[in-house]
Amino acid sequence: MVDEWLKEKEYFLVDVEVTPDDRIVVEIDHKDGVWIEDCAQLSRYLEEHLNRDEEDYELEVGSAGLGQPFKVVQQYINCIGEEVEVLSKDGKKHTGVLKSVDAPQFTVTVKEKKRLEGQKRPQLVETDLVFDMDEVKYTKYILKFK
């Protein structure tokens, strides 16, 4: 049903969760953000297509939260050029700019201190790190407040 509503729209589905206690949670996203009016419209659409006489349920429609881990490839693509945090499986955090996405891999440019030939002290240099989406604990957009 969600896919049907999404047709012809620039929104994309992030997640649908149905809990054992009949709670339905739908997360959508858009490259420019999600409007509350669109969440309400999707909620009404789903209400029209679900039958409360057959099953009692709680429906929640919202956007994928800023600062929350990415769940789908489109979230990575939308954040190219933005600062992200990646937690690798070995528990190391990497912060840098999301450079490119070629699913299932993505590249983040990080700044690392390295000793360059002929230099007495380590210098800060940009290094590209390639990660596999399935082999990181999470990747998320870093919110900055000015």
C-alpha positions in Angstrom: 0.0 0.0 0.0 2.8 2.4 0.8 4.5 1.7 -2.5 1.3 2.5 -4.3 1.1 5.9 -2.5 4.7 6.6 -3.3 4.3 6.1 -7.1 4.8 9.4 -8.9 6.2 11.0 -5.8 9.8 11.9 -4.9 9.4 10.3 -1.5 11.0 7.0 -0.7 10.2 4.3 1.8 12.8 3.9 4.6 11.1 1.4 6.9 7.8 -0.3 7.8 7.5 -2.1 11.1 4.5 -4.1 12.3 4.8 -5.1 16.0 3.1 -8.1 17.6 0.7 -5.6 19.4 -0.6 -4.4 16.0 1.4 -1.1 15.9 2.3 -0.1 12.3 5.1 2.4 12.0 5.9 3.7 8.5 9.0 5.9 7.8 9.4 7.9 4.6 12.0 10.3 3.5 12.7 12.9 0.7 15.9 14.5 -0.4 14.6 17.9 0.7 12.9 16.7 3.9 9.5 15.5 4.8 6.4 17.7 5.1 3.9 16.9 7.9 1.1 17.4 5.4 2.4 14.5 3.3 2.7 12.2 6.3 -0.9 13.0 7.1 -1.9 12.3 3.5 -0.1 8.9 3.6 -1.7 8.1 6.9 -5.2 8.9 5.6 -4.5 6.8 2.5 -3.5 3.8 4.6 -6.5 4.2 6.9 -8.7 4.1 3.8 -7.1 0.8 2.7 -7.0 -0.9 6.0 -10.0 -2.5 7.7 -10.4 -1.7 11.3 -13.4 -4.2 11.5 -10.9 -7.0 10.8 -8.0 -5.8 12.9 -7.5 -3.1 15.5 -4.2 -1.3 15.0 -2.2 1.8 15.8 -0.8 3.6 12.8 2.1 6.0 12.9 3.5 7.7 9.8 6.6 9.9 10.0 9.9 10.8 8.5 13.2 9.1 9.1 14.8 11.0 11.9 17.7 13.3 11.3 20.7 12.0 13.1 19.3 8.4 13.0 21.3 5.7 11.3 20.7 5.2 7.6 18.5 2.3 6.6 18.3 2.5 2.8 20.7 3.3 0.0 18.8 6.5 -1.0 19.6 8.0 2.4 23.3 7.6 1.6 22.8 9.1 -1.9 20.9 12.1 -0.5 23.8 12.9 1.9 26.7 12.9 -0.7 28.8 15.9 0.2 27.6 16.0 3.8 29.4 15.2 6.9 28.6 11.7 8.3 29.7 9.5 11.1 30.4 5.8 10.5 30.8 3.2 13.2 32.7 0.3 11.8 32.2 -3.3 13.0 35.5 -3.1 15.0 34.0 -0.2 17.0 36.0 2.6 15.5 34.2 5.9 14.7 35.1 7.7 11.5 33.8 11.2 10.8 34.2 12.7 7.3 32.4 13.8 4.2 30.4 11.2 2.3 32.2 11.3 -1.1 30.4 8.7 -3.2 28.0 5.8 -3.1 28.2 2.7 -5.3 26.0 0.3 -3.4 26.7 -1.7 -1.5 29.8 0.4 -0.9 30.3 4.0 0.0 33.4 6.3 0.3 34.0 8.8 3.1 36.8 11.3 3.0 38.3 11.7 6.5 41.2 13.8 7.8 44.0 11.8 9.4 47.4 12.7 10.8 50.2 11.2 8.8 53.9 11.7 8.8 54.8 12.9 5.3 58.3 12.4 3.9 60.6 15.2 4.8 58.3 16.6 7.5 59.1 16.6 11.2 55.6 16.5 12.5 52.5 14.6 11.3 50.3 16.6 8.9 46.5 16.4 8.5 45.8 14.8 5.1 42.5 13.7 3.5 42.1 10.0 3.0 39.3 8.1 1.3 37.9 5.2 3.3 35.7 2.6 1.5 33.0 0.9 3.6 30.5 -1.9 2.8 27.0 -0.9 3.9 26.4 -4.3 5.4 29.7 -4.3 7.3 29.2 -1.2 9.4 27.3 -0.9 12.6 25.8 2.4 11.4 26.2 5.5 9.2 24.4 8.7 10.1 24.2 12.3 9.1 25.9 14.7 11.5 23.6 17.6 12.6 25.4 20.9 13.0 23.9 23.8 14.9 25.4 27.3 14.2 
